[in-house]
């Protein structure tokens, strides 16, 4: 079986590559910088060096693939992230169509079912639409809030604060992206599914931001003060940090679209629950980084 994997150095993609190798598969990895690959895996994968914004590269790199993991790379530093994500999704769909790739697993997000008005997630919605129309079978994994998003705020956590524009007491699904990778790898290795389907990946529990701050504080041994700020304050901070106006709007738009009564299209169930808790992840990952 030939399986192509995008973003193989990311939190999800790297886990998928490792599991495929353990399953006896030699995946094709589409990567911008091969030096970022795990050196121990370099001899166990086929490397295709290029950028997912290059349609010709994507088409050539996935030729002969029977299955594809499609993960949209972080585009937040682009001048217009949603437009770039839309273009990247179109390149993936064109490759699926041209190469007749039988099965694609797409990593998406809760909120993409809204299609519009969810900021950066709108780019994932465009990928869902493009790949669903590409002709192959498609499994869309709509994931909760990644634990690893907290890594972007390490300096803030060291100072004892955690900031959000979400309501402090509204629960939402939180998930370890390594668990997302395990779900994706299992479905890539399976050959007995077809059609277009959506599967939620919601982690082990829904947490409020207040609960999450408490969990992180307990796991790291540091007091954490939760700060709920306005959309305007977040936007101003993002622009000051160097993001474009469109990128800042896309980042702010994610939380705007996922609050005020939002409920994921698929509710929590045994099929959507994954095992890793925020507590165990924070103890293993955050605690050493905050010493």
C-alpha positions in Angstrom: 0.0 0.0 0.0 1.3 3.5 -0.9 0.2 6.2 1.5 1.1 9.9 1.1 1.4 12.1 4.1 1.4 15.9 4.2 2.9 18.0 7.0 4.9 14.9 8.3 6.8 17.0 10.8 3.6 18.4 12.5 1.9 17.2 15.6 -0.5 15.0 13.7 1.5 14.1 10.6 4.6 13.0 12.6 2.5 10.6 14.6 0.9 9.2 11.5 4.2 8.6 9.8 5.6 6.8 12.9 2.5 4.5 13.1 2.6 3.7 9.3 6.2 2.7 9.6 5.4 0.5 12.5 2.6 -1.1 10.4 5.1 -2.0 7.7 4.2 0.8 5.3 6.8 3.0 3.6 4.9 6.3 3.3 5.6 9.1 0.9 6.1 12.3 2.9 5.5 15.7 1.3 7.7 18.1 3.2 9.1 21.6 2.7 12.2 21.0 4.9 13.4 17.4 5.0 15.9 18.3 7.7 13.0 18.6 10.2 12.1 14.9 9.8 13.0 12.6 12.6 16.5 11.3 11.5 15.6 7.8 12.7 12.7 7.7 10.1 14.6 9.2 7.1 15.6 5.8 5.7 12.1 4.4 6.3 10.1 6.9 4.2 10.2 8.3 0.6 10.7 12.1 0.7 9.1 14.4 -1.7 10.4 17.9 -1.1 8.2 20.8 -2.0 5.3 23.1 -0.9 1.6 22.3 -0.8 1.0 25.7 -2.5 2.6 24.2 -5.6 -0.1 22.3 -7.5 2.4 20.6 -9.8 4.5 19.4 -6.8 1.4 18.0 -5.0 0.2 16.1 -8.1 3.6 14.6 -8.9 4.4 13.6 -5.2 1.0 11.8 -4.8 1.1 9.9 -8.1 0.6 6.3 -7.4 -0.8 6.8 -3.9 -3.7 4.7 -2.8 -4.4 6.8 0.3 -3.6 10.3 1.4 -3.4 12.2 4.7 -4.3 15.8 4.0 -3.3 18.3 6.7 -3.5 21.9 5.8 -0.2 23.6 7.0 -0.2 26.5 9.3 -0.9 29.6 7.1 -1.4 32.2 9.8 1.6 34.2 8.7 0.3 34.4 5.1 -1.1 37.8 4.0 -4.5 36.2 3.6 -4.6 32.8 5.5 -8.1 31.7 4.4 -7.3 32.4 0.7 -4.0 30.4 1.0 -5.7 27.5 2.8 -8.4 27.5 0.1 -5.7 27.3 -2.6 -3.9 24.5 -0.8 -7.1 22.5 -0.5 -7.8 23.0 -4.2 -4.3 21.6 -5.0 -5.1 18.5 -2.9 -8.4 18.0 -4.6 -6.8 18.3 -8.0 -4.2 15.7 -7.1 -6.9 13.3 -5.8 -8.8 13.7 -9.0 -5.9 13.4 -11.4 -4.2 10.5 -9.6 -7.4 8.8 -8.7 -6.5 8.4 -5.1 -9.0 6.0 -3.5 -9.1 7.3 0.1 -8.3 10.6 1.7 -8.3 11.4 5.4 -8.7 15.2 5.9 -7.8 16.8 9.2 -10.4 19.5 9.8 -11.9 21.2 12.9 -15.1 21.5 14.8 -16.9 24.5 13.4 -16.1 23.7 9.7 -19.7 22.5 9.3 -20.7 26.2 9.6 -18.9 26.8 6.3 -18.6 30.5 6.9 -18.0 32.9 9.7 -15.5 30.9 11.7 -12.3 32.7 10.7 -9.4 30.5 9.9 -11.6 27.4 10.1 -13.4 28.7 6.9 -10.2 27.6 5.1 -10.7 24.1 6.3 -14.4 24.2 5.2 -13.2 25.1 1.7 -10.9 22.0 1.8 -13.7 19.8 2.9 -15.8 21.0 0.0 -13.0 20.7 -2.6 -11.9 17.2 -1.5 -15.5 15.9 -1.2 -16.0 16.9 -4.9 -12.7 15.3 -6.1 -14.2 11.9 -6.7 -12.4 9.6 -4.2 -13.6 8.5 -0.8 -13.1 11.0 1.9 -13.1 10.8 5.7 -13.2 14.2 7.4 -11.9 14.3 11.0 -13.3 17.3 12.7 -11.1 17.8 15.8 -11.5 19.7 19.0 -9.1 22.3 20.4 -5.5 21.0 20.3 -3.6 20.8 23.6 -0.5 21.9 21.6 -2.1 25.3 20.9 -1.0 26.1 24.5 2.6 25.9 23.4 2.2 29.2 21.6 1.8 30.9 24.9 4.7 29.5 26.9 6.0 32.9 27.9 2.6 33.9 29.1 2.3 30.6 31.1 5.7 31.2 32.6 4.3 34.5 33.8 1.3 32.8 35.3 -1.4 33.7 32.9 -3.5 32.1 30.2 -5.5 34.3 27.8 -8.6 33.6 25.7 -11.5 35.4 24.1 -13.7 32.4 24.7 -16.1 32.4 27.7 -14.4 31.1 30.8 -17.2 28.7 31.6 -18.4 27.3 28.3 -17.2 23.7 27.7 -15.6 22.7 24.4 -13.7 19.6 23.3 -10.0 19.5 23.9 -7.8 16.8 22.2 -4.2 15.7 21.9 -3.1 15.9 18.3 -1.1 12.7 18.7 -4.5 10.9 19.4 -5.8 12.5 16.2 -2.9 11.0 14.4 -3.7 7.6 15.8 -7.3 7.8 14.5 -6.0 9.0 11.1 -3.5 6.3 10.8 -6.0 3.6 11.6 -8.3 4.8 8.9 -5.5 5.2 6.3 -4.5 1.6 6.9 -8.1 0.3 6.5 -9.3 -0.4 3.0 -12.9 -1.3 3.7 -14.5 2.2 3.7 -15.9 4.3 1.0 -17.9 7.4 0.3 -17.7 10.8 2.1 -18.1 10.8 5.9 -17.4 12.9 9.0 -16.0 11.7 12.2 -15.5 13.9 15.3 -12.3 13.6 17.4 -13.2 15.3 20.7 -10.6 14.1 23.2 -11.6 12.5 26.5 -13.7 15.4 27.9 -15.1 18.8 27.2 -13.4 21.4 29.3 -14.1 25.1 30.0 -11.2 27.5 29.9 -11.4 27.9 33.6 -11.1 24.2 34.1 -8.3 24.0 31.6 -6.4 26.7 33.5 -6.8 24.7 36.7 -5.6 21.5 35.1 -2.5 23.2 33.7 -1.8 24.8 37.1 -2.1 21.5 38.9 0.0 19.6 36.3 2.8 22.1 36.1 2.9 23.2 39.7 2.4 26.8 38.7 -0.4 29.2 39.6 -2.3 30.1 36.4 -4.6 33.2 36.2 -7.2 32.9 33.4 -7.6 36.2 31.5 -10.6 36.7 29.2 -9.9 39.5 26.8 -12.0 41.2 24.2 -11.8 40.4 20.5 -10.5 43.9 19.9 -7.6 43.4 22.4 -6.7 40.1 20.8 -6.7 41.5 17.3 -4.6 44.5 18.3 -2.1 42.1 20.0 -1.9 39.9 16.9 -1.3 42.8 14.6 1.4 44.2 16.9 3.0 40.8 16.8 3.3 41.0 13.0 0.2 39.3 11.6 -1.5 40.9 8.7 -4.9 42.5 9.2 -6.5 39.5 7.4 -4.6 37.0 9.5 -5.6 38.8 12.7 -9.3 38.8 11.6 -9.0 35.1 10.8 -7.6 34.2 14.2 -10.2 36.3 16.0 -12.9 34.9 13.8 -12.3 31.3 15.0 -13.4 32.1 18.6 -16.2 34.4 17.5 -17.6 31.5 15.4 -17.2 28.9 18.2 -18.9 30.7 21.1 -22.4 32.0 21.9 -24.1 28.7 22.0 -22.1 26.8 19.4 -22.5 23.0 19.6 -20.5 20.7 17.4 -22.4 18.9 14.7 -21.5 15.6 16.1 -21.9 15.2 19.9 -19.4 13.3 22.1 -19.6 9.5 21.8 -17.4 6.5 22.1 -16.4 7.0 18.5 -15.2 10.6 19.0 -13.5 10.1 22.4 -9.7 9.7 22.6 -7.7 8.7 25.7 -5.1 11.3 26.4 -6.1 13.8 29.1 -5.0 17.4 29.3 -3.6 16.7 32.8 -1.3 13.9 31.5 -0.2 15.9 28.5 0.5 19.1 30.5 2.5 17.1 33.0 4.6 15.4 30.3 4.9 18.3 27.9 4.3 21.6 29.5 5.8 21.0 32.9 9.4 20.4 31.6 9.1 23.5 29.4 8.0 25.8 32.2 10.8 24.9 34.6 
